[in-house]
Amino acid sequence: MAMLFGTTDIAIGMKDSATRVRLFDGPLDLSWHHCATTSDFIADLFALHIQSSRDDYREVRHSIGYLVNELIENAVKFRAPGEITIEAAIDSGCFKVKVSNVVDGETAAEFQNLLSEITVGDPSDLLIQRIEANAADPEMTSSSLGLLTLMSDYGTRLAWIFSPAGESDLVHVETYASIPISKSS
């Protein structure tokens, strides 16, 4: 049985025009370097659609890069062994991305608990509360600052779908995100 957290209207399938990138486990292992390289590539690719001005291009490239990097880093950090799939598209003035990976059941339960906290209330207020909590306890491991920053400062809409991965304790996680961008033809 699938569980949904967040904005339900963005958690629908990506259109056929989506660009798909897969990160595979291998001899080099998936690392932070792969997150930055992949997010820069996707940001460059999709920011090219913005032709209104150099400043707009930079802002859109930065927003897309930050969003994609945050989602891929979370997928790398918390995943069970296996590939990570990133699908991205521009649709109706929004950049949309879906990041899919597999996690173990315990990680899925902890993440669902975190999501039940950060998807209710005002993201700006929650961000301030988390910053203060992190300052008080530097050992905190599950801060959610990246997700809250995306929601608060970038106007990102987020959704997550958790479903059984067909193996014993594994859970398939799909993270959906949408940010408004300017597009000039």
N, C-alpha and C positions, 0 to 999 in steps of 0.2 A: 504494500500500500504506500503510495507516494504522499509526502507531506510538503506543504507549501508554506513559506514564510515570505513576507514582504508584499510588494505591489503586484497584485495578481495579473493585471493587464499586460505587463511586459514579459511574463513567463509563458509566452506562446512561441511556437517554433520560429526559427529564423527563416527568412525568405530564401528562395533559391539563389538570390544574388549575393549571399553571404560568402565572405572569404574565410577559408578554413585552414588553420595551422595546427599541426600535431607535434607535441614534444614527446619523444620516446625515451624510455629508460635505455641505457646502453653503457658501454665501457666508460664514458665520461660522466655518467650520472647527471641528473638534472640538478642545476645549482642556481644561485642568485644571478650569475652571469647570463644564464639563458633567459631569465625573467626580463632583465634590462634590454638585452639584445632583441628579444621578440617584441617587447612592448614598443621599443624605438622603431622597429620595422613597421609594425601595425600603425603607429602614430604617423610616421612619414607617409605611408601608403594612403591613409584616409584623409590626412590634412591637405593633400594635394587637391582634393575636391573643393577646397575653400579658395576662391579666387578674388575676393573683394579687396583685401589688402594684406600686406606683409604682417602687420600686427595681428589681424584676424587669424592668419595662417599659424603664427607662433602660439597664439592663445589656444587655438583648437588642437594643435599638435601637442602642446603641453598637457591639456586636459585629457586627451585620449591616452597619451603616454602614461600619465599618472594613474588613471583608472585601470588600464590594462595591466600595468606593472603591479599594482596593488592586488588585483585579482589573481594574477599568475603567481605572485609570491605566496599568497595564502594557499593556493593549490599545491605548490611545491612543498611548502613548509608542513602541511598537514596531510598529505596524500599517503595512501598505501602504494606499494610498488605498482607501476603501470603508467600508461600514457596520460597526457593532459591534452585536451582538445580545446582550441580557441576558435570561435566563430564570430565574425564581425561584419557589420553592414551599416550603411547610412540609409535611413528610412524616415521620411516625413520630418526632416529637419533635426533628426536625432541620430547620434552615433549609438549603436546597440552592440553589445557584446555578450557572448555566452561562453563561460569557461566550465568545462566538465572534467571531473576526475573521480577517483574512488578513494574512500577513507574507511578506516576500520569503524566498527560499531560504537566503540567508546568515544572516539573523536567526533563522530556524527552526533552523538547524544550531547557532548559538551558544547559543540557548535550550535545545536538547536537551542540549548539553554541560553547561550549568549545572544542568539538572534531574538529569542523571546523577550530579552531585556532591551536590545538596541533598536528594535523595530517599532517600539511603542514610545510615544513622547516626542518631544522636539529634539531633532538631531543636534542643534547648537547647544542646548542645555545639557544633553547627554555627553557631548564632546567635552564640555567644560568639567562636568562631573568626573569623567574618565581621566582627564589630564590631572585633576587634583588628586584622584585616587592613585594614579601612577607616581606622582610626586611624593605622596605619603608612603607608598610601598614600592620601591624600585625593583623588587623581586617579582612583581606581578607579571605573569606570562601571557595572559589573555586580555590584552588591553582594548582591542577593537578600535583603536584610534584611527587607523587607516580607513576603515569602513565609515566611521562617523564623520571623518573629514570629507570623504567623498559625498556623503549625504548633506552635510552642513554647508560646506564651502563651494562645492561644484554642482549642487542641485541634482545629484545622481539619484535615480530611482533604482532600487535593488529588489531582487527576488531570488529565492532559493527553492529548489525542488530536491528532496531526498527520496530515493527509491532503492529497494533491494537490488544488489548487484548480481544476484543469482548464486553467489558463493556464500559460504557459512556466515561470516560476521562482517562482510563488506557492504558498504552503502555507496551508491552512485550519487554524487552531488553535482547539480547543475546550478551555477551562479549566473544570474541574468542582471545586466546593468544597462541603463539608458541615460545619456546626457544630451541636453539640447546643444546644437551647434548651428552656426550660420552657414548657409550654403548659397553660393552665388553661381549662377550658370554662366 
